[in-house]
């Protein structure tokens, strides 16, 4: 009984720490960021405010098996994502140079963000307890900067298809319908 009590106390303390310092939840304002990317640009979440949705697919490490599979899924199936009024990124705590080489090796036609000081990963609650890598979680952020979905069970091989299905489910408009509204 004593061991069970201790485990329960530890679990509750873990939940309290996560609530106080952990990942933002659906309905929360997404933590802002300004990060360098594999395409030589620097991106800020604020740049998209009022314009379009943003998807951030956090990944543990460049050039590892699951991350390579996920990057390939997005690179090979970008045609499923580009029709939506959304910008999508992969993001890790890897150095920029490593993400640049990774993006090039996988023919990624989308930016990979580098959070070398791990501050953004920490703000999103994806930083592993050891601090060495990010968890594989995908955040869906609407044009108002609100987190509308979080996928904590990302399947690397079908990442692009799953992302497109989620954008559809969330009602993210298509780019052609957004352009027509502004005409």
C-alpha positions in Angstrom: 0.0 0.0 0.0 2.8 2.3 0.8 4.4 2.0 -2.7 1.0 2.6 -4.3 0.5 5.7 -2.2 4.0 7.0 -3.1 3.3 6.4 -6.8 0.0 8.2 -6.6 1.6 11.2 -4.9 4.4 11.2 -7.5 1.8 11.1 -10.3 -0.2 14.0 -8.8 3.0 16.0 -8.3 3.9 15.3 -12.0 0.5 16.6 -13.1 0.9 19.7 -11.0 4.3 20.4 -12.4 3.0 19.8 -15.9 0.0 22.1 -15.3 2.3 24.8 -13.9 5.2 24.5 -16.4 4.1 22.1 -19.0 2.6 22.1 -22.4 0.0 24.5 -23.4 -3.4 23.0 -24.0 -6.1 23.2 -26.7 -7.7 26.6 -26.4 -4.6 28.3 -25.1 -2.7 31.0 -27.0 0.2 29.4 -28.7 3.6 30.5 -27.3 5.2 32.9 -29.8 8.5 32.1 -31.4 11.1 33.5 -33.7 13.3 30.7 -35.1 15.8 30.2 -37.9 14.9 27.7 -40.5 16.5 25.3 -43.0 15.5 27.6 -45.9 17.7 30.5 -44.6 14.7 32.4 -43.4 13.6 33.3 -39.8 10.0 32.7 -38.9 7.8 34.1 -36.2 4.4 32.9 -35.2 3.3 36.5 -35.1 4.0 36.8 -38.9 1.0 34.5 -39.5 -1.5 36.1 -37.1 -4.7 37.0 -38.9 -3.5 35.5 -42.1 -3.4 31.7 -41.9 -3.1 28.7 -39.6 0.3 27.3 -38.6 1.2 23.6 -38.0 4.4 22.8 -36.0 5.4 19.2 -36.1 8.1 18.8 -33.4 10.5 15.9 -34.0 13.2 14.4 -31.8 16.4 14.3 -33.9 17.4 14.8 -37.5 18.7 11.8 -39.4 17.0 9.3 -37.0 14.7 6.6 -38.4 11.3 7.9 -37.3 12.2 11.6 -38.1 13.4 10.6 -41.5 10.2 8.8 -42.2 8.1 11.7 -41.0 10.1 14.3 -43.1 9.8 12.1 -46.2 6.0 11.8 -45.7 5.7 15.6 -45.6 8.2 16.1 -48.5 6.5 13.6 -50.7 3.0 14.5 -49.9 3.1 18.3 -49.7 0.4 18.4 -52.4 -2.0 17.3 -49.7 -1.1 20.2 -47.4 -0.4 23.1 -49.7 -4.1 23.6 -50.7 -4.9 24.7 -47.1 -4.5 28.2 -45.8 -1.8 27.0 -43.5 2.0 27.1 -43.2 3.6 23.9 -41.8 7.0 23.4 -40.2 8.9 20.6 -38.7 10.9 21.8 -35.6 13.6 20.4 -33.4 16.3 21.4 -30.9 18.9 20.3 -33.4 21.5 22.9 -34.6 20.4 24.9 -37.7 23.3 23.4 -39.8 22.1 19.8 -39.0 18.5 20.7 -39.9 19.6 22.3 -43.1 21.5 19.2 -44.1 18.6 17.0 -43.1 16.1 19.1 -45.1 18.4 18.9 -48.1 18.9 15.1 -47.8 15.1 14.6 -47.7 14.2 17.2 -50.4 12.0 19.0 -47.9 10.1 21.7 -49.6 9.0 23.2 -46.3 11.1 24.8 -43.5 12.6 22.9 -40.6 12.9 25.2 -37.6 15.9 25.0 -35.2 15.4 25.8 -31.5 19.0 25.4 -30.4 18.5 27.0 -27.0 15.4 24.8 -26.4 13.4 27.7 -25.1 10.5 27.3 -27.6 10.4 23.6 -27.1 10.2 24.2 -23.4 7.4 26.8 -23.9 5.4 24.2 -26.0 6.1 21.5 -23.3 7.7 19.2 -25.8 11.2 19.2 -24.4 12.1 15.7 -23.1 12.9 15.6 -19.3 16.6 15.0 -20.1 16.5 18.2 -22.3 18.2 16.5 -25.2 15.4 16.3 -27.7 11.8 17.3 -28.4 8.8 14.9 -28.2 7.1 14.1 -31.5 4.0 16.2 -31.0 2.2 18.3 -33.7 0.5 21.6 -32.8 -2.3 23.1 -34.9 -2.7 26.8 -34.4 -5.4 28.9 -35.9 -5.0 32.2 -37.6 -5.8 33.9 -34.3 -2.9 32.2 -32.6 -5.0 29.7 -30.6 -4.0 26.1 -30.3 -6.9 24.2 -31.8 -5.5 20.6 -31.7 -2.4 18.7 -30.5 -1.5 15.4 -31.9 0.6 13.5 -29.3 0.4 10.2 -31.3 2.0 11.1 -34.5 2.5 8.3 -37.0 5.6 9.3 -39.0 4.8 7.2 -42.1 1.4 8.9 -42.5 2.2 12.3 -41.1 1.2 14.3 -44.2 -2.0 12.4 -44.7 -2.9 12.7 -41.0 -2.0 16.4 -41.0 -4.2 17.1 -44.1 -7.1 15.2 -42.5 -6.8 17.2 -39.3 -6.7 20.5 -41.2 -9.9 19.4 -43.0 -11.5 18.3 -39.8 -10.6 21.7 -38.2 -12.2 23.5 -41.1 -9.1 25.3 -42.2 -10.1 27.0 -45.4 -8.5 26.2 -48.8 -6.2 28.8 -50.3 -8.4 29.3 -53.3 -11.5 30.1 -51.1 -9.4 32.6 -49.1 -8.3 34.3 -52.3 -11.9 34.5 -53.6 -13.0 36.1 -50.3 -10.4 38.9 -50.8 -11.4 39.6 -54.4 
